[in-house]
Amino acid sequence: MSRAAPSIGPQAYDSWRATQLGATTEAIEQRLILAMMGELSGARVLDAGCGDGALACAAALRGADVTGVDPDPAILAAAASRAARAGIRAAFLEGRVECLPFPDASFDVVASITVLCFVPDAALAVRELARVLRPGGRLVLGELGRWSSWAAIRRVRAWLGSATWRAARFRTEGELRSLARQAGLSVGTVRGAIYYPPCGVLARAMAPLDHRLGGITTLGAAFIAQCAVSDVRKNGN
């Protein structure tokens, strides 16, 4: 489910997760992202493009000091409500990934999930994400893969007039690696996920194979996750 997609409100997240396809897909993606984020106890974490706060709350439950940023006030209200219902302490602020309202080196871990695909200048956004990362910190990106059945269907929807998918850009593993390296980051783990077509029955049947496929290739993956590390010499440290 895209967090930064235009015109997606809080109800859309709930509707997506209420489906078998949505619940299966989001669970796979969140497990992968949390694994790439690593040990979070005591870590300062930024979820840039936090949507309704699902990942931010999951990170907070693992002991992180979490801040979520999103440009949509309604989405931020939903995120704050989610955290309050769960008894979770997290901060949610209005802001854009291209101009984050934080000093340099503010966070140990930065995650940005299905955000770059809707940002006009992705290189600028990744540089900004890298700027707020401390030396040796981890940037975890999750993006929509270019070569998948999901991307093909979304392109058709764009041609048929969908404003959301007309605005989207799907990326390859190589493109994500390039964006991170241009921002001065060292790329570590890259994995694919969501190899089944957008069908609930097939999602349930194929989900057990997804992790294995993700370690082999990103070709055919609807979702690509990448972990990159900030230079420990950053800012002279």
N, C-alpha and C positions, 0 to 999 in steps of 0.2 A: 504494500500500500504506500503510495508516494506521499511523503510528508509535506513536500513543498509544492505540490501540484496546484495550479490555479483553480480556484472555485471549489476546493474540497473543504467542507466544513466538518465540525465534530461528529455530526450524525453519520457521515459517510464512513468514518472509521468504525463506528459501532456496527453499521450494516455489513461492512466487509468482514469483520471478525465473526459475525453471526452465521456466516456461510461456512460450509465444510472446506471449500477452497481457501477462503481467507484465513480461517483459523490454522489450517495446516501450513500454509505458506508463511504466515507471520511467525509461527513458532519456529520454523526452520531458520528463517532469516535472523530472528532475535538470538537464537542459540549460537549461530555462527558469529554474529557481531560481538556478543558478550565474551565468547571464547577469545576473539582477537583483541578485545580490550584488556584481557589479562586480569591480574589481581587488582581489585578495586578498593579494598579496605583502606580507608584513610586517603584515597586519591582524590585530587581535585579534577572533576570531570565536566566537560562541556558537551552538551548535545546540541549541535548547531543545526537548526531546522527541526526542532523537537516534536512538532505535531502535537498530538494530544497527550504526550508525556509517557507513553508506554515504555520506551527504552530508558528514559531518564529515571522512572520509578524502579525499573528492574535493576539499574546500576546502583541506586540509592539503597535498595534492599541488600546489596552486596557490600555495603559499608562506605560507598563513595559520597563525597561532598559534591552534589550535582547542581549544575546550572543549565537550564534549557533556554534556548533563544529561538524565536520564530517571529516573522513579520505580521502574523495574523492575530489580533487581540482576542477574537472569539476562540481560536484554537488554544491560545495561552490560558484563557479562562478554563477551558476544558481540562488542560494539563494540570492546572493548580487544583481543580476540583478532584481529579483522579488521585493526586498525591494526598490531599486532605482526607479523602475517604479511606485511604490505606494507612493513614497515620504516618506518612512519609514527609520528611523535611527536604524540600528542594526549592530552588529559586527559579522563577520563570520570567524572562525579560523580553521586551519587544526589541527586535533588531534584525538585521540582515547579514547573511553570511559574508557578503562582500565588504562589510564595514562593521566589524564586531566591536561592541562597546566595552572592551577590556584592554588593560595594558599588555605589553609584550610578556611572554613567558608566564602566563597566568594559570595554566592548567597542565596536569600530568598526562591526561588522556583527553583527546578531542574526537568525537564521533560525528559524522555527518552522513545521514542515510537517505538515499534517493532525493538529494537536494541539487547536486551539480547538474543533473539532467534538465533542470528548469531554470538554471542561472545563465544569463547571456554570456558572461565572461567567467568561465570555469577556472581559467588559470589564475585570475585575480582572486577568486574565492579560495582556492587552495593555498595561495600565498598568505592570505589573511588567516586561514586556519592554522597554517604553520607558524605564523607570527605569534599567536597566543599560546603556543605549545612550549613548554619548558625544554631546556636542553636534555636530550635523551628521552623525551616524552613520545607517546604514540598517537598517530593520527589514523583513525579507522574510517575508511570510506566504504559505503555500500551503494552500488549504482546498478541501473538497469542495463543488462547485457544487450549488445546489438544483434547477435546471431542466435535468436531463440524464437519459438513459436509465439510467445507473448509479444515480443517486439513486432513481429509480422502483423499480428492482429491489431496492435495499437497503431501501426502505420496505416492500416486500412481505415481504422476509425478516424484518424487524422484526415485522410483523403475525403471521408464522408462528412467532415465538418466538426469533429471534436476539437474544441479549443484547448483542452488539457493536453491531448496527445499531439496536436499540431505544434505546441510549444516545447515538446520534449526532445531531448537528444539522447540516443542510446550509444553506449560506449563499449569498446573492446578492452581486454586486459592490457594490451599495449598502450592504449590511450590513457588509461588510469595510471599506469606506471610512469608515463611521460609527464603527466600533470604533477605527480609527486616529486619527481626528480627536478623538474623546473623550479619547484618551490624549495629546493635544497634539502629534500628528505631522502633517506635511504629506504628503498622498498624491501619489505620482508615478505610475509606470507600473502599470497593471493589465492583465493578459492572461489569456485563457482557454487551456485545453489539454484534450486528450482528448475529441474530438468524435465519435469512433466508439463504437458500442455495445460492451459487454464480450464480444467475440468475437475470438479470436486471428487468424483469417483476415482479418476486416475491419480489425483493427488494423494489420496489415501493409500492406494495400491502401490505407488512408486516412491512414496516418502522414505521408506526404509533404505532405499538405494541411493538417496540423494547425497548423503555425506560421502559415500565411496566415490561417486562420480565427481564430486567437487574436488577431490584430491588428484584427479587424473587430468581434467581439462576444464577450461571455462567455455569452450565451444558448446553452444546449445543451452547455456545457463541463462535464465531470465534475470538472475541477480549475481553480481560479482562483488566480492568483498576484498578489500586490500588493507593491510596494516603497514604503515611506513613510520620511520623513526626519525626524530629531529636530531641534528648533529649535536653531539655533546659539547662541542666547542662553540655553539651558538652564543651570541652576545658576549663572546670573550671568556666564557666559563669552561 
